[in-house]
């Protein structure tokens, strides 16, 4: 049973290295989707916001990782 648990843990780890990064990306995608579908935000503006938000989340994640490693 421990082999199965190890395989599942490694499989999940391939896709979710930083839980905060994954959670923030999902929240961003949901918020932009809601804004486009419910509030009538133009899809091009939604795409720009999605790109900017993903870059901001990625930069924040890299900054936190660098701070944790002491660099």
Protein Blocks (a to p, Z undefined) as FASTA:
>chain_A
ZZmmmmmmmmmmmmmmblmlmmmmmmmmmmmmmmmmmnopafklmmmmmmmmmmmmmmmm
mmmmmmmnoZZ
